Structure formats: C-alpha cells, structure tokens
C-alpha cells in the first residue's frame, strides 16, 4: 500500500519509532480540546497504518 511504502521510505527509523511511542502514550490533557486531541490521535494513527492496530485496539488507546 502506498502509505506504508511512503512511510517506510521517507521517514527515518528513529522518526517511525518516535511516532509509535507518541501514539501509544498519547493522553488527553486540559491543554487540548477534545477535537484537537482526536485530530492528533487520528493523524498519528494515519502515519502508523496497520501498526496502529485494529479499530478495537485503537479505541482502547483513544483515552
């Protein structure tokens, strides 16, 4: 799939790992509105593709 190939080719390994860590540790804080948090979460999930998990796994991570 294009997104996966693009991500693997144009994002250095260190950046890929940073995005994965950020995705798995993301939490909503008072500094972001619910909409801002959701947009950030979806952006990270979009970068990670299958690595973000199934919809159910993503729902668990969306807190």
PyMOL CGO cylinders between C-alpha atoms (Angstrom):
from pymol import cmd
from pymol.cgo import CYLINDER

trace = [
    CYLINDER, 0.00, 0.00, 0.00, 1.23, 3.47, -0.89, 0.3, 1, 1, 1, 1, 1, 1,
    CYLINDER, 1.23, 3.47, -0.89, 1.03, 4.97, 2.63, 0.3, 1, 1, 1, 1, 1, 1,
    CYLINDER, 1.03, 4.97, 2.63, 3.10, 2.16, 4.12, 0.3, 1, 1, 1, 1, 1, 1,
    CYLINDER, 3.10, 2.16, 4.12, 5.76, 2.35, 1.39, 0.3, 1, 1, 1, 1, 1, 1,
    CYLINDER, 5.76, 2.35, 1.39, 5.91, 6.14, 1.69, 0.3, 1, 1, 1, 1, 1, 1,
    CYLINDER, 5.91, 6.14, 1.69, 6.20, 5.98, 5.47, 0.3, 1, 1, 1, 1, 1, 1,
    CYLINDER, 6.20, 5.98, 5.47, 8.95, 3.35, 5.36, 0.3, 1, 1, 1, 1, 1, 1,
    CYLINDER, 8.95, 3.35, 5.36, 10.93, 5.12, 2.66, 0.3, 1, 1, 1, 1, 1, 1,
    CYLINDER, 10.93, 5.12, 2.66, 10.66, 8.76, 3.68, 0.3, 1, 1, 1, 1, 1, 1,
    CYLINDER, 10.66, 8.76, 3.68, 10.52, 8.62, 7.48, 0.3, 1, 1, 1, 1, 1, 1,
    CYLINDER, 10.52, 8.62, 7.48, 13.79, 7.68, 9.17, 0.3, 1, 1, 1, 1, 1, 1,
    CYLINDER, 13.79, 7.68, 9.17, 13.59, 4.71, 11.52, 0.3, 1, 1, 1, 1, 1, 1,
    CYLINDER, 13.59, 4.71, 11.52, 14.09, 6.97, 14.54, 0.3, 1, 1, 1, 1, 1, 1,
    CYLINDER, 14.09, 6.97, 14.54, 11.11, 9.11, 13.48, 0.3, 1, 1, 1, 1, 1, 1,
    CYLINDER, 11.11, 9.11, 13.48, 8.98, 6.00, 12.93, 0.3, 1, 1, 1, 1, 1, 1,
    CYLINDER, 8.98, 6.00, 12.93, 9.79, 4.80, 16.44, 0.3, 1, 1, 1, 1, 1, 1,
    CYLINDER, 9.79, 4.80, 16.44, 9.09, 8.25, 17.90, 0.3, 1, 1, 1, 1, 1, 1,
    CYLINDER, 9.09, 8.25, 17.90, 5.66, 8.31, 16.25, 0.3, 1, 1, 1, 1, 1, 1,
    CYLINDER, 5.66, 8.31, 16.25, 4.90, 4.81, 17.58, 0.3, 1, 1, 1, 1, 1, 1,
    CYLINDER, 4.90, 4.81, 17.58, 5.88, 5.82, 21.12, 0.3, 1, 1, 1, 1, 1, 1,
    CYLINDER, 5.88, 5.82, 21.12, 3.85, 9.01, 20.88, 0.3, 1, 1, 1, 1, 1, 1,
    CYLINDER, 3.85, 9.01, 20.88, 0.83, 7.07, 19.61, 0.3, 1, 1, 1, 1, 1, 1,
    CYLINDER, 0.83, 7.07, 19.61, 0.99, 4.52, 22.43, 0.3, 1, 1, 1, 1, 1, 1,
    CYLINDER, 0.99, 4.52, 22.43, 1.45, 7.16, 25.14, 0.3, 1, 1, 1, 1, 1, 1,
    CYLINDER, 1.45, 7.16, 25.14, -0.97, 9.83, 23.88, 0.3, 1, 1, 1, 1, 1, 1,
    CYLINDER, -0.97, 9.83, 23.88, -3.39, 11.11, 26.52, 0.3, 1, 1, 1, 1, 1, 1,
    CYLINDER, -3.39, 11.11, 26.52, -5.85, 13.95, 26.51, 0.3, 1, 1, 1, 1, 1, 1,
    CYLINDER, -5.85, 13.95, 26.51, -4.87, 16.84, 28.73, 0.3, 1, 1, 1, 1, 1, 1,
    CYLINDER, -4.87, 16.84, 28.73, -6.51, 20.11, 29.62, 0.3, 1, 1, 1, 1, 1, 1,
    CYLINDER, -6.51, 20.11, 29.62, -4.23, 21.89, 27.15, 0.3, 1, 1, 1, 1, 1, 1,
    CYLINDER, -4.23, 21.89, 27.15, -6.10, 20.38, 24.17, 0.3, 1, 1, 1, 1, 1, 1,
    CYLINDER, -6.10, 20.38, 24.17, -9.77, 20.37, 23.31, 0.3, 1, 1, 1, 1, 1, 1,
    CYLINDER, -9.77, 20.37, 23.31, -11.41, 17.04, 22.56, 0.3, 1, 1, 1, 1, 1, 1,
    CYLINDER, -11.41, 17.04, 22.56, -11.38, 17.91, 18.86, 0.3, 1, 1, 1, 1, 1, 1,
    CYLINDER, -11.38, 17.91, 18.86, -7.66, 18.78, 18.90, 0.3, 1, 1, 1, 1, 1, 1,
    CYLINDER, -7.66, 18.78, 18.90, -6.88, 15.55, 20.73, 0.3, 1, 1, 1, 1, 1, 1,
    CYLINDER, -6.88, 15.55, 20.73, -8.93, 13.49, 18.27, 0.3, 1, 1, 1, 1, 1, 1,
    CYLINDER, -8.93, 13.49, 18.27, -7.22, 15.14, 15.29, 0.3, 1, 1, 1, 1, 1, 1,
    CYLINDER, -7.22, 15.14, 15.29, -3.79, 14.46, 16.79, 0.3, 1, 1, 1, 1, 1, 1,
    CYLINDER, -3.79, 14.46, 16.79, -4.73, 10.84, 17.55, 0.3, 1, 1, 1, 1, 1, 1,
    CYLINDER, -4.73, 10.84, 17.55, -6.07, 10.26, 14.02, 0.3, 1, 1, 1, 1, 1, 1,
    CYLINDER, -6.07, 10.26, 14.02, -3.02, 11.89, 12.46, 0.3, 1, 1, 1, 1, 1, 1,
    CYLINDER, -3.02, 11.89, 12.46, -0.71, 9.55, 14.37, 0.3, 1, 1, 1, 1, 1, 1,
    CYLINDER, -0.71, 9.55, 14.37, -2.88, 6.52, 13.54, 0.3, 1, 1, 1, 1, 1, 1,
    CYLINDER, -2.88, 6.52, 13.54, -2.79, 7.56, 9.89, 0.3, 1, 1, 1, 1, 1, 1,
    CYLINDER, -2.79, 7.56, 9.89, 1.00, 7.67, 9.90, 0.3, 1, 1, 1, 1, 1, 1,
    CYLINDER, 1.00, 7.67, 9.90, 1.26, 4.28, 11.54, 0.3, 1, 1, 1, 1, 1, 1,
    CYLINDER, 1.26, 4.28, 11.54, -1.32, 2.48, 9.43, 0.3, 1, 1, 1, 1, 1, 1,
    CYLINDER, -1.32, 2.48, 9.43, -1.51, -1.21, 10.40, 0.3, 1, 1, 1, 1, 1, 1,
    CYLINDER, -1.51, -1.21, 10.40, 0.97, -0.63, 13.23, 0.3, 1, 1, 1, 1, 1, 1,
    CYLINDER, 0.97, -0.63, 13.23, -1.75, 1.40, 14.97, 0.3, 1, 1, 1, 1, 1, 1,
    CYLINDER, -1.75, 1.40, 14.97, -3.75, -1.82, 15.37, 0.3, 1, 1, 1, 1, 1, 1,
    CYLINDER, -3.75, -1.82, 15.37, -7.31, -2.78, 14.66, 0.3, 1, 1, 1, 1, 1, 1,
    CYLINDER, -7.31, -2.78, 14.66, -10.19, -0.39, 15.21, 0.3, 1, 1, 1, 1, 1, 1,
    CYLINDER, -10.19, -0.39, 15.21, -10.81, -2.08, 18.57, 0.3, 1, 1, 1, 1, 1, 1,
    CYLINDER, -10.81, -2.08, 18.57, -7.19, -1.66, 19.62, 0.3, 1, 1, 1, 1, 1, 1,
    CYLINDER, -7.19, -1.66, 19.62, -7.26, 1.96, 18.51, 0.3, 1, 1, 1, 1, 1, 1,
    CYLINDER, -7.26, 1.96, 18.51, -10.43, 2.54, 20.53, 0.3, 1, 1, 1, 1, 1, 1,
    CYLINDER, -10.43, 2.54, 20.53, -8.66, 1.22, 23.65, 0.3, 1, 1, 1, 1, 1, 1,
    CYLINDER, -8.66, 1.22, 23.65, -5.75, 3.60, 23.04, 0.3, 1, 1, 1, 1, 1, 1,
    CYLINDER, -5.75, 3.60, 23.04, -8.08, 6.56, 22.45, 0.3, 1, 1, 1, 1, 1, 1,
    CYLINDER, -8.08, 6.56, 22.45, -8.45, 7.85, 26.00, 0.3, 1, 1, 1, 1, 1, 1,
]
cmd.load_cgo(trace, "trace")
